[in-house]
Amino acid sequence: MISTRDNELGARREQGQQGLLSLSQLALDGMEQGVCVYDADNRILLVNRRYIELFDMSPDIVRLGTSYRDVLAHSVARGNIPANELDALYASRIALIAAGEPFQTRQTLASGLVITLELKPLPGGGWMTICDDVSRLARLEAELRLQTERSEHALANMSHGLIMFDADSRLVVCNERFLQLYDLDPNVLKPGITHTEAIDLWLARGNRTGMSGDEFRDARINDVLTRNPKTVLVTRHDGRKIQAVSRFMPDGGWVTLHEDVNERLQYEEMLKQQNLMLDAALENMAHGLAFYDSDMRLRVCNSTYQKIYRLSPEESKPGTHLSELIERSIANGAFASEYSPQQILEAARARIENNDSSPMRRRMTNDTIISVRYCALPEGGFVATYEDITEREHAVEELSEQYRRFDAALNNMSQGLCMLDASLHVIVCNRRYIEMYGLSPDIVKPGISMREIMEHSCDLGIHPNTTAAKLYADYVERLREGEHTLHRHLSDGRIIKLNHKRMEHGGWVVTYEDVTERHKAQARVAHMARHDSLTDLPNRTLFREKMGEGLNQVAIAGGSMAVLCFDLDNFKTVNDRLGHAAGDRLLRWVAARLKENVGEHDTVARLGGDEFAVLQRGPQPQSAERLARRLVEIIGHPPPLESQSIHVGASVGIAIAPDHGLDADELMKCADLALYQAKAKGRGAFQLFEPRMEEEARSRHALEHDLRGALEGNQFHLVFQPQVRLDTTELTGFEALLRWKHPSRGFISPAEFIPIAEENGLIVPIGEWVLRTACATAASWPDVTVAVNLSPVQFHSRGLVSMVTSALAEAGLPPQRLELEVTETALLDDSEATIEMLHQLRALGVRVSLDDFGVGYSSLSYLRKFPFDRIKIDRSFVGTLGESPESVAIVRTIASLGSVLGVETTAEGVETIEQLDFVRECGCTAVQGYYFGKPCPAAEVGLTIETLNAVRRVA
């Protein structure tokens, strides 16, 4: 039986609970956020006033016990949610709540408010939603987006290239014009890279500054440190001039504008030259010349004018009035006039106002007579010319002087000239005409007929493959057609251009111009337009013409023709290591070898870069394969360059007409596909086109397209394979391995998609994702390492070291727990730069291992240049230990080498106890393979660690 005291205690407890609920409700109602709590049956347990107010709902409906669906239905009725979305919205949110993960969404209500809803599952079942009014934040975000779009639009449409750095000397933004101006890759030159890295990329593109790269880099860094606004002129990789203007911002950053000023500089230089020519012409004029402004003040004059009027440069400087010039000239005794200076000035003003340009005579004190003309200018002012006409005034000498001048002009012409009367007899000819044809001046005189001149010239052997009679007949026939131009090709190779003009009273004026050099220059230009300037081989244009001609012959006359496309292997390495001059010498050597080994009627062309092509007639494909085999062998053994041996080769793709088509584009596509296949074989090979290659190319293109969206689509994941120390069977770490699960194709082998990613550069963002994900995952493990593979392409990205540093910092992973695996391929292209990067990584505390040792060059120089922490023996040797004595020898040798160098050696691909015992016997220090565990997802790493630790304890 329950006592009265128990009843009282129960009543007080219930009152206390009710009091607490009331206090909780008061606290909730005082919150600025809306709160609603639902039980496991999705019914309201608790709701505050702010929640009801935000959604403009009725407290009579939204109250304790109301179902979530009824709440949504009421919100629909209030206009907050479209009616047709009710069922889908309810189903999706219940599903998300059932998943047990909190989530957020944003909603615009009928009132115009923008709110955020945060839905959280509760530990004991049920869930709650917290709502907040973010309308002002939404407006600010919209305004920010608008401002950002405007800024981006302005940047994108600037005529200048723009690049901006922050106070830490890191790239903030550069516009499309800047990238286009210097032909830079936006995937490499992107926000976040340092100023120094940007300079290195800019210099690597071939841009020049008039100083060495180090000097330029130091100068720019000093400009930044001293905040020195500067304008510099640089030379783009193609020779164009770019003006760069830097300005510093108050926050410590700076912006630089880049403008292509090539045309402007050329125009300024042209104006300068024109001014020089004008000055030269002015000073070499026979006439005196002076230019006056509208106030009759002198602006410019030549020395002839000063000499005529006995004026010094100081007395005739710009700005001097005409009246003052007249007074000084009279005072200096240049001329004595019966008129006063004022009368002379008024006479000049009257002529100018009346636009009277007739000459005035001025008699000078030295008995010379000067003809003065005033010519008014439309824009104001006038030009005065002063001509000495003393000789013209002497009637007796006038006629002889005219003849003398005419004769001097005639015989000092650069062209030959001959005047013929209506019956084609010579009236007059100049000395240049006689010299041009090598004629005798005793024969070619006024009165001789053109027929006789042609007979004389043919006797001299000037005109090859013709007779005087035929030459004259053709000449008369051409004259009947009227004025014309013709070209004579002389026996000594010269080309003479004849231009015929009718004279007013009958007869002809014929000019003769030696255009040999002009024709040669035109021929050179035509040759250059169709030939490669470096090798003098036909270029792509001429090659396509020759291919078209060959295909037409095949189509009409039958037979076959091969197209061989060549591509040099490792040519970029030669350019990077030895410089472009050495690369050019190599290209010329290759061109010479190609020309030496093809047939007389075959065509060799350079298509661009390190790409060559050959058109070959003959029995096919036998002839093409023989030629390809021979050239692959020859090009694979080039001479040393810069006293250094080089490793290059040639890959060849072959297509045959008509077997693979008679269309030039189709045939080139087939040859390119075959070339791609030859490179896939391992380079230094040739391949005949096969129809299956088109399907493979399409498949590869589709895979490449899908690969571009794989990272953003979260299709990649990592698996981790354990690495075990041999002497103690202790787990030392895991290697992170990349996996791609395609939405429709399923799992795709890394061997299939990694090479594609390396070719198109996607390996850089993918590699960064792998590194960051692996570090973040390993941060939660015990004290074991995580090994991440680096692609050779990642070493070309100058931000590799900073990316590794950032990944470690974000994950909170100690550097000594990260091991980076590199292959020998990464060291081939630019070993010095790569080794330097590896030293920087080691300085961080990161471990570095040499992966797949034994399958490449296996150069011991790499082990000497860099102290690797580990050498990994490729699984291909471990897998054939029981079958191949060579594999046994290789494993023993590498393990012994590691022991001598004090470097750990890990055998990959250990799957059996026999393989384990053997690699232990060989001296390997660690193993990795299915024997200790297959690659597992991150979620199973803990179980793998426990399993291996248990095995170790049992062992």
C-alpha positions, 0 to 999 in steps of 0.5 A: 500500500502506497503511503501518503508521503509517497504520494506527496513526493510524486506530486512535487516531482511532477510539479518540478518537471512541469516547471522545468518544461515551462522554463525550457519553453520560455527559453526557447520562445526567447531565441532568435532562431526557430526550433522544432523537435520531433519524436521518432514518429515524426510528431512535434515534441517541442516548438518555439514561437520564432519557428511559427512566426518565421513560416507565418503558420498558425499555433493552433495547427503547429503544436505538440503532437502535430505530424511533420507531414501536417506541418509541411501541408500547412506551410504549403497552404501558407504559400511557402512551398509549391503544392506539387512538391509536397510529397517529394519534399516530405519523402526526401527529408524523411529519407535523409533523417532516417540516414542518421546524418545532419543536413542543411537546406535553404528556403525562400518563403512566401514572405520573401524571407530567406531562411536556413534549415538545419535538421539533426537526428537526436540520439534517443530517436526523433530529430529537431530542426533549427531555422534562421533568417538569413535574408540579409546574408542572402542579399549580401551574397547576391550583391557579392556575386554580382560584383564578382561577375562584373569584376570577372567580366572587366578582367576578361574584356581588358585589352591589356594583360593583367596579373595581380599578387598579394602581399605574400607575393602569391598570385591572386588573379590573372586575366585571359589576355595575360595568358594569351599574350604569353601563351601560358597554361591556366592549369599551371599559372593559377592563383596561389603560386608564388611570384618566383614560380610565375617568373620561372613559368614566364621565362620557361615560355621563351620570353626575354628581358635583356638580362639573364633569368637570375638577374631578372628574377632578383630585380623583380623581387627587389622591386617588390621589396622596395615597392618600386613602381616600374615600367619595363620593356620585355620581348615575347617568345616570338619577338614581339615587344611588351610593355609591363607597368607595375603599381603597388596597392596599399595592402602590400600587393601589386598589379602589373599591366602588360600591353603589346606595344610592338606596332606602336614601337614600330610606328614610332621608329617609322616616324623617327626614320621619316623625320630623319629622311625629311630633315635630310631631304630638307637640307639637301634641297637645291631650293631655300625653304621656310615655313611660317605660321599664321602670325608670319613667324618662322617655324622651320627653314633649311640651311640653303635659305640661311645661306641665301639671306646670310642668316645665322642659325641664331638669327633664324631660329623658330619664332622669329617674325618675317619682318625681323628676318628681312631687317637682319638680312638687309643688315647682313648685306644679303640684298639691297632693296629699293623698298623698306622692310615694311613694304616688303612685308606688306607685299608678302602679306598681300600675296598670301591673302590673295593666294598668289603663288607667282614668283617674285624676283629678288636681286642679291648683292652678289649678282644672283637672282632669287625667285621667291614664291609664297604658297598659303596653306589651308590650315593657316601659315604659308611655305616660302621657297627661294630658288636661285634663277641667275642662270635662267636669266641669261638668255644665251646659256638658257637652252644649253643649260636645259639640254645639259640638265636633261642629259644629266637626268637621262644618264643618271637614271637608275632605269634604262630609257629609250624614246621611239618614234612612230616607225620604231626608230630611236629618238633618244636613249640613255647610257643605262639602256646601252649598259644594261644590254651591253650594246655598242654606243657606236651602233645604238644612236639616234635614228637606228631602228629597233629591228637593227638593235635586236639584230645587234643584241642577238649577235651578242647572244643576249636573247637565248633560244630565239632569233632577231626576226622572231623577237621583232615580230613578237615585239611589233605584235605586242605594240599593236595591243597598246601600252603594255609591260613585258619581261625579257629573260637574258642569257646571263640570268638577269630579268629586265622589265620593259614598260611601254607608254605612248607619247602624245604625238606618236611613238613610244617611251620605253623604260627598262628596269633590272628586276632580277633581285626583286624576282629572286626575293619574290621567289625566296618568299614563295619558297619560304611560304612552302618550306620549313625555315629550319630544315628547308624541307617542305612544310605542311602546306607543300606536303598537303599539295604533294599528297593531293597530287600523289592521291590523284595519281593513285586514283587515276593510274593505280598503284599505291602510296604510303604516308609515314608520320615520324615523331622524335622520342625524348626530344623535349629532354634534349631541348630542356637539357642542352637548349633549343640551339642543340635541339635545332641541330638535332632536327637538322640532322634528322632532316638530313638523314630522312632526305638521304634515305628516301627515294628520288621522287619521295617527299620529306616534310617537317610538319612542325616541332619534332614531327616529320612526314614522308610520302613514298611511292612503290610496292606497299606496305613492304617499301614503307616498312623497310624505310621505317625500320631503317630510319628508326635504327639510324635516328636511334643513334644520333651523334653527341650534342654539346659533347654529350651523348643523347638518347632519342629515337623515332616512332613511325606511323604508316598509312597506305593509299588506297588501302586506308583511303584516298582522302588526305585528311583521312590518310593523315588521321590513319597515320597519326593513329598508327603513330600513337600505337607505335608510341604505346609500344614503347617508342622507337618502333613503327606501326602500320595502320589497322582499322581497329585503331579507330575504335580504340581511339574513339574508346580512349577519347571517350575514356579521356572525356569521362576522366575529366569529370571523374574527380569532380564526380567523386568517382575515385577512392583509395585502397591501402596495401600493408607493408611489413618489415621482414625481420620482425613481421612488424607492420610499418605502413600502407601504400595508397593505391588509386581506384576509379569506379566508372558509373557505367564501366565499373572498375577501370585499371589504373594502368589504363587511365593513369597514362591518359591522365599524365598525357593531358595533365589531369594527373596533377589535380588527381595526384593532389587529391590522392596525396591530401586524401591519403594524409587525411586518412593516415592521420587517424592511424597508429604510428605507421607510414602512408606511401603515395606515388608521385607521377613524373608529370607532377615534378613539372609543376613547380608547386609540388613542394608547397602542395605536400607541405599544405597537405601535411599541415591540413591533415595534421600528419607528421612529415616522417609518416609520409613516404613519397614514391618516385620512378626513374622516369621522373628523373629522366626529363630534368634530373637536376631540377627533380633532385633539387625538389626531392631534397626540398621534400627530404628537408620537410622530413618526408621519406622518399623511395625509388619505385619499380627499380630494375625495370627502367634504366636502373642508373646508379647515378640516381642513387649517388645523387640522392639518398633514397630511404627505400628501393622498391623491387618491381613485382615482375621480378618477384613473380618469376623467381621460380622460373627465371634465373635472371629475376633471382640475380636481379633481386639478389643484386638490388638487395645487396646494393641496398645493404651496402648503401644502407637503404631499405629494400622492399620486395613488391608482389609477394604472394606465397610463403616460398616467395617470402622465404626467398626475398628474406634469404636475398636480404630484402628488409621489407615486403608488400603483397597479397601474402600479408594483405590485399589492398583494402578500403580505408574503413578496413585499415583498422581491422588489417592492423589488428589482424597483422598485429595478432599474427605477429604476436602468434609468430 
